[in-house]
Amino acid sequence: MSGVDLISELYGESEAIPLYDVHTSVSAIGTQHTAEHFHLTDGRIDAIRLTFDATAWHAVMRAVTPP
């Protein structure tokens, strides 16, 4: 990881969702578009879901997976 750019933040009463770009030094991946969903119960995080654009990973996985 060579840097992170926060794109947007969304908030609800019991949730938060930051949307950001993670810049990598891996040329096959480049910038990883990412969102995290934090769910809160009683003011504490009780669940985190990480979602990202896996498009760049398809070629990487094909290159390291035996036929």
Distance bins in CASP14 RR format, pairs under 12 A and 6 or more apart:
PFRMAT RR
TARGET T0000
AUTHOR 0000-0000-0000
RMODE 2
METHOD distances of the structure
MODEL  1
1 20 0 0 0 0 0 1 0 0 0 0 0
1 21 0 0 0 0 0 1 0 0 0 0 0
1 22 1 0 1 0 0 0 0 0 0 0 0
1 23 1 0 0 1 0 0 0 0 0 0 0
1 24 1 0 1 0 0 0 0 0 0 0 0
1 25 1 0 0 1 0 0 0 0 0 0 0
1 26 0 0 0 0 1 0 0 0 0 0 0
1 29 0 0 0 0 0 1 0 0 0 0 0
1 30 0 0 0 0 0 1 0 0 0 0 0
1 31 0 0 0 0 0 1 0 0 0 0 0
1 32 0 0 0 0 1 0 0 0 0 0 0
1 34 0 0 0 0 0 1 0 0 0 0 0
2 21 0 0 0 0 0 1 0 0 0 0 0
2 22 0 0 0 0 1 0 0 0 0 0 0
2 23 1 0 1 0 0 0 0 0 0 0 0
2 24 1 0 0 1 0 0 0 0 0 0 0
2 25 1 0 1 0 0 0 0 0 0 0 0
2 26 0 0 0 0 1 0 0 0 0 0 0
2 27 0 0 0 0 0 1 0 0 0 0 0
2 29 0 0 0 0 0 1 0 0 0 0 0
2 30 0 0 0 0 1 0 0 0 0 0 0
2 31 0 0 0 0 1 0 0 0 0 0 0
2 32 0 0 0 0 0 1 0 0 0 0 0
3 20 0 0 0 0 1 0 0 0 0 0 0
3 21 0 0 0 0 1 0 0 0 0 0 0
3 22 1 0 0 1 0 0 0 0 0 0 0
3 23 1 0 1 0 0 0 0 0 0 0 0
3 24 0 0 0 0 1 0 0 0 0 0 0
3 25 0 0 0 0 1 0 0 0 0 0 0
3 30 0 0 0 0 0 1 0 0 0 0 0
3 31 0 0 0 0 1 0 0 0 0 0 0
3 32 0 0 0 0 0 1 0 0 0 0 0
3 34 0 0 0 0 0 1 0 0 0 0 0
4 18 0 0 0 0 1 0 0 0 0 0 0
4 19 0 0 0 0 0 1 0 0 0 0 0
4 20 1 0 1 0 0 0 0 0 0 0 0
4 21 1 0 0 1 0 0 0 0 0 0 0
4 22 1 0 1 0 0 0 0 0 0 0 0
4 23 1 0 0 1 0 0 0 0 0 0 0
4 24 0 0 0 0 0 1 0 0 0 0 0
4 31 0 0 0 0 0 1 0 0 0 0 0
4 32 0 0 0 0 1 0 0 0 0 0 0
4 33 0 0 0 0 0 1 0 0 0 0 0
4 34 0 0 0 0 1 0 0 0 0 0 0
4 36 0 0 0 0 0 1 0 0 0 0 0
5 18 0 0 0 0 0 1 0 0 0 0 0
5 19 0 0 0 0 1 0 0 0 0 0 0
5 20 1 0 0 1 0 0 0 0 0 0 0
5 21 1 0 1 0 0 0 0 0 0 0 0
5 22 0 0 0 0 1 0 0 0 0 0 0
5 23 1 0 0 1 0 0 0 0 0 0 0
5 31 0 0 0 0 1 0 0 0 0 0 0
5 32 0 0 0 0 0 1 0 0 0 0 0
5 33 0 0 0 0 0 1 0 0 0 0 0
5 34 0 0 0 0 0 1 0 0 0 0 0
6 17 0 0 0 0 0 1 0 0 0 0 0
6 18 1 0 0 1 0 0 0 0 0 0 0
6 19 1 0 0 1 0 0 0 0 0 0 0
6 20 1 0 1 0 0 0 0 0 0 0 0
6 21 0 0 0 0 1 0 0 0 0 0 0
6 22 0 0 0 0 0 1 0 0 0 0 0
6 34 0 0 0 0 0 1 0 0 0 0 0
6 35 0 0 0 0 0 1 0 0 0 0 0
6 36 0 0 0 0 0 1 0 0 0 0 0
7 17 0 0 0 0 0 1 0 0 0 0 0
7 18 0 0 0 0 1 0 0 0 0 0 0
7 19 1 0 1 0 0 0 0 0 0 0 0
7 20 1 0 1 0 0 0 0 0 0 0 0
7 21 1 0 0 1 0 0 0 0 0 0 0
7 22 0 0 0 0 0 1 0 0 0 0 0
7 31 0 0 0 0 0 1 0 0 0 0 0
7 33 0 0 0 0 1 0 0 0 0 0 0
7 34 0 0 0 0 1 0 0 0 0 0 0
7 35 0 0 0 0 1 0 0 0 0 0 0
7 36 0 0 0 0 0 1 0 0 0 0 0
8 16 0 0 0 0 0 1 0 0 0 0 0
8 17 0 0 0 0 1 0 0 0 0 0 0
8 18 1 0 0 1 0 0 0 0 0 0 0
8 19 1 0 1 0 0 0 0 0 0 0 0
8 20 0 0 0 0 1 0 0 0 0 0 0
8 21 0 0 0 0 0 1 0 0 0 0 0
8 33 0 0 0 0 0 1 0 0 0 0 0
8 34 0 0 0 0 0 1 0 0 0 0 0
8 35 0 0 0 0 1 0 0 0 0 0 0
8 36 0 0 0 0 0 1 0 0 0 0 0
9 15 0 0 0 0 0 1 0 0 0 0 0
9 16 1 0 0 1 0 0 0 0 0 0 0
9 17 1 0 0 1 0 0 0 0 0 0 0
9 18 1 0 1 0 0 0 0 0 0 0 0
9 19 1 0 0 1 0 0 0 0 0 0 0
9 20 0 0 0 0 1 0 0 0 0 0 0
9 35 0 0 0 0 0 1 0 0 0 0 0
9 36 0 0 0 0 0 1 0 0 0 0 0
9 37 0 0 0 0 0 1 0 0 0 0 0
9 38 0 0 0 0 0 1 0 0 0 0 0
10 16 1 0 0 1 0 0 0 0 0 0 0
10 17 1 0 1 0 0 0 0 0 0 0 0
10 18 0 0 0 0 1 0 0 0 0 0 0
10 19 1 0 0 1 0 0 0 0 0 0 0
10 35 0 0 0 0 1 0 0 0 0 0 0
10 36 0 0 0 0 0 1 0 0 0 0 0
10 37 0 0 0 0 1 0 0 0 0 0 0
10 38 0 0 0 0 0 1 0 0 0 0 0
11 17 1 0 0 1 0 0 0 0 0 0 0
11 18 0 0 0 0 1 0 0 0 0 0 0
11 37 0 0 0 0 0 1 0 0 0 0 0
11 38 0 0 0 0 1 0 0 0 0 0 0
11 40 0 0 0 0 0 1 0 0 0 0 0
12 37 0 0 0 0 0 1 0 0 0 0 0
12 38 0 0 0 0 0 1 0 0 0 0 0
12 39 0 0 0 0 0 1 0 0 0 0 0
12 40 0 0 0 0 1 0 0 0 0 0 0
13 39 0 0 0 0 0 1 0 0 0 0 0
13 40 0 0 0 0 1 0 0 0 0 0 0
13 41 0 0 0 0 0 1 0 0 0 0 0
13 43 0 0 0 0 0 1 0 0 0 0 0
14 37 0 0 0 0 0 1 0 0 0 0 0
14 38 0 0 0 0 1 0 0 0 0 0 0
14 39 1 0 0 1 0 0 0 0 0 0 0
14 40 1 0 1 0 0 0 0 0 0 0 0
14 41 1 0 0 1 0 0 0 0 0 0 0
14 42 0 0 0 0 1 0 0 0 0 0 0
14 43 1 0 0 1 0 0 0 0 0 0 0
14 44 0 0 0 0 0 1 0 0 0 0 0
14 45 0 0 0 0 0 1 0 0 0 0 0
14 46 0 0 0 0 1 0 0 0 0 0 0
14 47 0 0 0 0 0 1 0 0 0 0 0
15 35 0 0 0 0 0 1 0 0 0 0 0
15 36 0 0 0 0 0 1 0 0 0 0 0
15 37 1 0 0 1 0 0 0 0 0 0 0
15 38 1 0 0 1 0 0 0 0 0 0 0
15 39 1 0 1 0 0 0 0 0 0 0 0
15 40 1 0 0 1 0 0 0 0 0 0 0
15 41 0 0 0 0 0 1 0 0 0 0 0
15 43 0 0 0 0 0 1 0 0 0 0 0
15 45 0 0 0 0 1 0 0 0 0 0 0
15 46 0 0 0 0 0 1 0 0 0 0 0
15 47 0 0 0 0 1 0 0 0 0 0 0
15 48 0 0 0 0 0 1 0 0 0 0 0
15 49 0 0 0 0 0 1 0 0 0 0 0
16 35 0 0 0 0 0 1 0 0 0 0 0
16 36 0 0 0 0 1 0 0 0 0 0 0
16 37 1 0 0 1 0 0 0 0 0 0 0
16 38 1 0 1 0 0 0 0 0 0 0 0
16 39 0 0 0 0 1 0 0 0 0 0 0
16 40 1 0 0 1 0 0 0 0 0 0 0
16 43 0 0 0 0 0 1 0 0 0 0 0
16 45 0 0 0 0 1 0 0 0 0 0 0
16 47 0 0 0 0 0 1 0 0 0 0 0
16 48 0 0 0 0 0 1 0 0 0 0 0
16 49 0 0 0 0 0 1 0 0 0 0 0
17 34 0 0 0 0 0 1 0 0 0 0 0
17 35 1 0 0 1 0 0 0 0 0 0 0
17 36 1 0 0 1 0 0 0 0 0 0 0
17 37 1 0 1 0 0 0 0 0 0 0 0
17 38 1 0 0 1 0 0 0 0 0 0 0
17 39 0 0 0 0 1 0 0 0 0 0 0
17 40 0 0 0 0 0 1 0 0 0 0 0
17 48 0 0 0 0 0 1 0 0 0 0 0
17 49 0 0 0 0 1 0 0 0 0 0 0
17 50 0 0 0 0 0 1 0 0 0 0 0
17 51 0 0 0 0 1 0 0 0 0 0 0
18 34 0 0 0 0 1 0 0 0 0 0 0
18 35 1 0 0 1 0 0 0 0 0 0 0
18 36 1 0 1 0 0 0 0 0 0 0 0
18 37 0 0 0 0 1 0 0 0 0 0 0
18 38 0 0 0 0 1 0 0 0 0 0 0
18 48 0 0 0 0 0 1 0 0 0 0 0
18 49 0 0 0 0 0 1 0 0 0 0 0
18 50 0 0 0 0 0 1 0 0 0 0 0
18 51 0 0 0 0 0 1 0 0 0 0 0
19 32 0 0 0 0 0 1 0 0 0 0 0
19 33 0 0 0 0 1 0 0 0 0 0 0
19 34 1 0 0 1 0 0 0 0 0 0 0
19 35 1 0 1 0 0 0 0 0 0 0 0
19 36 0 0 0 0 1 0 0 0 0 0 0
19 37 0 0 0 0 0 1 0 0 0 0 0
19 50 0 0 0 0 0 1 0 0 0 0 0
19 51 0 0 0 0 1 0 0 0 0 0 0
19 52 0 0 0 0 0 1 0 0 0 0 0
19 53 0 0 0 0 0 1 0 0 0 0 0
20 31 0 0 0 0 0 1 0 0 0 0 0
20 32 0 0 0 0 1 0 0 0 0 0 0
20 33 0 0 0 0 1 0 0 0 0 0 0
20 34 1 0 1 0 0 0 0 0 0 0 0
20 35 1 0 0 1 0 0 0 0 0 0 0
20 36 0 0 0 0 1 0 0 0 0 0 0
20 50 0 0 0 0 0 1 0 0 0 0 0
20 51 0 0 0 0 0 1 0 0 0 0 0
20 52 0 0 0 0 0 1 0 0 0 0 0
20 53 0 0 0 0 0 1 0 0 0 0 0
21 29 0 0 0 0 0 1 0 0 0 0 0
21 30 0 0 0 0 1 0 0 0 0 0 0
21 31 1 0 1 0 0 0 0 0 0 0 0
21 32 1 0 0 1 0 0 0 0 0 0 0
21 33 1 0 1 0 0 0 0 0 0 0 0
21 34 1 0 0 1 0 0 0 0 0 0 0
21 35 0 0 0 0 0 1 0 0 0 0 0
21 52 0 0 0 0 0 1 0 0 0 0 0
21 53 0 0 0 0 1 0 0 0 0 0 0
22 29 0 0 0 0 1 0 0 0 0 0 0
22 30 0 0 0 0 1 0 0 0 0 0 0
22 31 1 0 0 1 0 0 0 0 0 0 0
22 32 1 0 1 0 0 0 0 0 0 0 0
22 33 0 0 0 0 1 0 0 0 0 0 0
22 34 1 0 1 0 0 0 0 0 0 0 0
22 35 0 0 0 0 0 1 0 0 0 0 0
22 36 0 0 0 0 0 1 0 0 0 0 0
22 50 0 0 0 0 0 1 0 0 0 0 0
22 52 0 0 0 0 1 0 0 0 0 0 0
22 53 0 0 0 0 0 1 0 0 0 0 0
22 56 0 0 0 0 0 1 0 0 0 0 0
23 29 0 0 0 0 1 0 0 0 0 0 0
23 30 1 0 0 1 0 0 0 0 0 0 0
23 31 1 0 1 0 0 0 0 0 0 0 0
23 32 1 0 0 1 0 0 0 0 0 0 0
23 33 0 0 0 0 0 1 0 0 0 0 0
23 34 0 0 0 0 0 1 0 0 0 0 0
24 30 1 0 1 0 0 0 0 0 0 0 0
24 31 1 0 0 1 0 0 0 0 0 0 0
24 32 1 0 0 1 0 0 0 0 0 0 0
24 33 0 0 0 0 0 1 0 0 0 0 0
24 34 0 0 0 0 0 1 0 0 0 0 0
24 52 0 0 0 0 0 1 0 0 0 0 0
24 56 0 0 0 0 1 0 0 0 0 0 0
24 57 0 0 0 0 0 1 0 0 0 0 0
24 60 0 0 0 0 0 1 0 0 0 0 0
25 31 0 0 0 0 0 1 0 0 0 0 0
25 32 0 0 0 0 0 1 0 0 0 0 0
26 32 0 0 0 0 1 0 0 0 0 0 0
26 56 0 0 0 0 1 0 0 0 0 0 0
26 57 0 0 0 0 0 1 0 0 0 0 0
26 59 0 0 0 0 0 1 0 0 0 0 0
26 60 0 0 0 0 1 0 0 0 0 0 0
26 63 0 0 0 0 0 1 0 0 0 0 0
27 56 0 0 0 0 1 0 0 0 0 0 0
27 59 0 0 0 0 0 1 0 0 0 0 0
27 60 0 0 0 0 0 1 0 0 0 0 0
28 55 0 0 0 0 0 1 0 0 0 0 0
28 56 1 0 0 1 0 0 0 0 0 0 0
28 57 0 0 0 0 1 0 0 0 0 0 0
28 58 0 0 0 0 0 1 0 0 0 0 0
28 59 1 0 0 1 0 0 0 0 0 0 0
28 60 1 0 1 0 0 0 0 0 0 0 0
28 61 0 0 0 0 0 1 0 0 0 0 0
28 62 0 0 0 0 0 1 0 0 0 0 0
28 63 0 0 0 0 1 0 0 0 0 0 0
28 64 0 0 0 0 0 1 0 0 0 0 0
29 52 0 0 0 0 0 1 0 0 0 0 0
29 53 0 0 0 0 0 1 0 0 0 0 0
29 54 0 0 0 0 0 1 0 0 0 0 0
29 55 0 0 0 0 1 0 0 0 0 0 0
29 56 1 0 1 0 0 0 0 0 0 0 0
29 57 1 0 0 1 0 0 0 0 0 0 0
29 58 0 0 0 0 0 1 0 0 0 0 0
29 59 0 0 0 0 1 0 0 0 0 0 0
29 60 1 0 0 1 0 0 0 0 0 0 0
29 61 0 0 0 0 0 1 0 0 0 0 0
30 53 0 0 0 0 0 1 0 0 0 0 0
30 55 0 0 0 0 0 1 0 0 0 0 0
30 56 1 0 0 1 0 0 0 0 0 0 0
30 57 0 0 0 0 0 1 0 0 0 0 0
30 59 0 0 0 0 0 1 0 0 0 0 0
30 60 0 0 0 0 0 1 0 0 0 0 0
31 52 0 0 0 0 0 1 0 0 0 0 0
31 53 0 0 0 0 1 0 0 0 0 0 0
31 55 0 0 0 0 0 1 0 0 0 0 0
31 56 0 0 0 0 1 0 0 0 0 0 0
32 50 0 0 0 0 0 1 0 0 0 0 0
32 51 0 0 0 0 0 1 0 0 0 0 0
32 52 1 0 1 0 0 0 0 0 0 0 0
32 53 1 0 0 1 0 0 0 0 0 0 0
32 54 0 0 0 0 1 0 0 0 0 0 0
32 55 0 0 0 0 1 0 0 0 0 0 0
32 56 1 0 0 1 0 0 0 0 0 0 0
32 57 0 0 0 0 1 0 0 0 0 0 0
32 60 0 0 0 0 0 1 0 0 0 0 0
33 50 0 0 0 0 0 1 0 0 0 0 0
33 51 0 0 0 0 1 0 0 0 0 0 0
33 52 1 0 0 1 0 0 0 0 0 0 0
33 53 1 0 1 0 0 0 0 0 0 0 0
33 54 0 0 0 0 1 0 0 0 0 0 0
33 55 0 0 0 0 1 0 0 0 0 0 0
33 56 0 0 0 0 1 0 0 0 0 0 0
33 57 0 0 0 0 0 1 0 0 0 0 0
34 49 0 0 0 0 0 1 0 0 0 0 0
34 50 1 0 0 1 0 0 0 0 0 0 0
34 51 1 0 0 1 0 0 0 0 0 0 0
34 52 1 0 1 0 0 0 0 0 0 0 0
34 53 1 0 0 1 0 0 0 0 0 0 0
34 54 0 0 0 0 0 1 0 0 0 0 0
34 56 0 0 0 0 0 1 0 0 0 0 0
35 48 0 0 0 0 0 1 0 0 0 0 0
35 49 0 0 0 0 1 0 0 0 0 0 0
35 50 1 0 0 1 0 0 0 0 0 0 0
35 51 1 0 1 0 0 0 0 0 0 0 0
35 52 1 0 0 1 0 0 0 0 0 0 0
35 53 0 0 0 0 1 0 0 0 0 0 0
36 45 0 0 0 0 0 1 0 0 0 0 0
36 47 0 0 0 0 0 1 0 0 0 0 0
36 48 1 0 0 1 0 0 0 0 0 0 0
36 49 1 0 0 1 0 0 0 0 0 0 0
36 50 1 0 1 0 0 0 0 0 0 0 0
36 51 1 0 0 1 0 0 0 0 0 0 0
36 52 0 0 0 0 1 0 0 0 0 0 0
37 45 0 0 0 0 0 1 0 0 0 0 0
37 46 0 0 0 0 0 1 0 0 0 0 0
37 47 1 0 0 1 0 0 0 0 0 0 0
37 48 1 0 0 1 0 0 0 0 0 0 0
37 49 1 0 1 0 0 0 0 0 0 0 0
37 50 0 0 0 0 1 0 0 0 0 0 0
37 51 1 0 0 1 0 0 0 0 0 0 0
38 44 0 0 0 0 0 1 0 0 0 0 0
38 45 1 0 1 0 0 0 0 0 0 0 0
38 46 0 0 0 0 1 0 0 0 0 0 0
38 47 1 0 0 1 0 0 0 0 0 0 0
38 48 1 0 1 0 0 0 0 0 0 0 0
38 49 0 0 0 0 1 0 0 0 0 0 0
38 50 0 0 0 0 0 1 0 0 0 0 0
39 45 1 0 0 1 0 0 0 0 0 0 0
39 46 1 0 1 0 0 0 0 0 0 0 0
39 47 1 0 1 0 0 0 0 0 0 0 0
39 48 1 0 0 1 0 0 0 0 0 0 0
39 49 1 0 0 1 0 0 0 0 0 0 0
40 46 1 0 0 1 0 0 0 0 0 0 0
40 47 0 0 0 0 1 0 0 0 0 0 0
40 48 0 0 0 0 0 1 0 0 0 0 0
41 47 0 0 0 0 1 0 0 0 0 0 0
54 60 0 0 0 0 1 0 0 0 0 0 0
54 61 0 0 0 0 1 0 0 0 0 0 0
55 61 0 0 0 0 0 1 0 0 0 0 0
56 62 0 0 0 0 0 1 0 0 0 0 0
56 63 0 0 0 0 0 1 0 0 0 0 0
57 63 0 0 0 0 0 1 0 0 0 0 0
57 64 0 0 0 0 0 1 0 0 0 0 0
57 65 0 0 0 0 0 1 0 0 0 0 0
58 64 0 0 0 0 0 1 0 0 0 0 0
58 65 0 0 0 0 0 1 0 0 0 0 0
59 65 0 0 0 0 0 1 0 0 0 0 0
END
